[in-house]
Amino acid sequence: MSLFPSRDGKRIAVVGNRGRIRVFAVDGDGRALWSRSSTIPLPWVSWSPDGRFIAFASPGGVVVDAETGDIIR
């Protein structure tokens, strides 16, 4: 499992060994804000400077909306 905090420190992305990513509010109740599964391992995750997006290292690259988990690209 790998942890990737947002740049503002308000959220954290948790990536499991099997490609599952969950995003939590640091000051939340412990429930994921959203969750998404991948069919491939995700070796790294990077938050955009403004915290609006999360990019994943994967073939072709994937970018999701950090609030909803919706795929942008």
Secondary structure per residue as TSV (DSSP state, phi and psi in degrees):
chain	resnum	aa	ss	phi	psi
A	1	M	-	360.0	139.9
A	2	S	E	-125.7	145.2
A	3	L	E	-114.9	135.1
A	4	F	E	-132.4	98.9
A	5	P	E	-73.3	147.1
A	6	S	-	-68.8	159.2
A	7	R	T	-64.7	-28.1
A	8	D	T	-87.6	-4.2
A	9	G	S	77.0	7.9
A	10	K	S	-89.8	-21.7
A	11	R	E	-134.5	160.2
A	12	I	E	-138.7	134.6
A	13	A	E	-96.7	129.5
A	14	V	E	-114.3	121.2
A	15	V	E	-113.1	122.1
A	16	G	-	-83.1	167.9
A	17	N	T	-65.7	-19.4
A	18	R	T	-102.8	17.3
A	19	G	S	90.0	7.0
A	20	R	-	-85.3	130.4
A	21	I	E	-116.6	137.1
A	22	R	E	-131.3	142.4
A	23	V	E	-116.4	132.7
A	24	F	E	-123.7	149.8
A	25	A	E	-81.7	131.9
A	26	V	T	-60.9	-38.1
A	27	D	T	-97.8	21.1
A	28	G	S	-87.1	-167.2
A	29	D	-	-94.5	9.1
A	30	G	S	94.7	-7.6
A	31	R	-	-86.2	141.9
A	32	A	-	-66.4	139.7
A	33	L	S	-69.7	-37.9
A	34	W	E	-161.4	164.0
A	35	S	E	-143.3	146.0
A	36	R	E	-147.3	142.8
A	37	S	-	-109.3	148.4
A	38	S	-	-122.2	150.5
A	39	T	S	-85.0	-6.4
A	40	I	S	-126.7	153.8
A	41	P	-	-62.8	147.3
A	42	L	-	-110.9	99.7
A	43	P	-	-68.5	-27.1
A	44	W	-	-153.3	158.0
A	45	V	E	-133.4	141.1
A	46	S	E	-134.5	129.6
A	47	W	E	-82.4	145.1
A	48	S	-	-69.2	156.1
A	49	P	T	-55.0	-33.9
A	50	D	T	-89.9	-1.0
A	51	G	S	76.5	7.1
A	52	R	S	-82.7	-22.2
A	53	F	E	-135.1	157.3
A	54	I	E	-128.9	130.8
A	55	A	E	-107.2	142.8
A	56	F	E	-118.0	141.7
A	57	A	-	-77.8	111.1
A	58	S	S	-158.5	163.5
A	59	P	T	-54.7	121.8
A	60	G	T	84.2	-14.5
A	61	G	-	74.9	144.5
A	62	V	E	-133.2	135.6
A	63	V	E	-124.3	131.6
A	64	V	E	-122.6	156.2
A	65	D	E	-71.2	123.8
A	66	A	T	-68.6	-21.7
A	67	E	T	-81.5	-36.3
A	68	T	T	-114.8	-22.2
A	69	G	-	82.9	1.8
A	70	D	-	-66.6	137.8
A	71	I	B	-73.2	127.8
A	72	I	-	-96.5	-39.7
A	73	R	-	-151.5	360.0
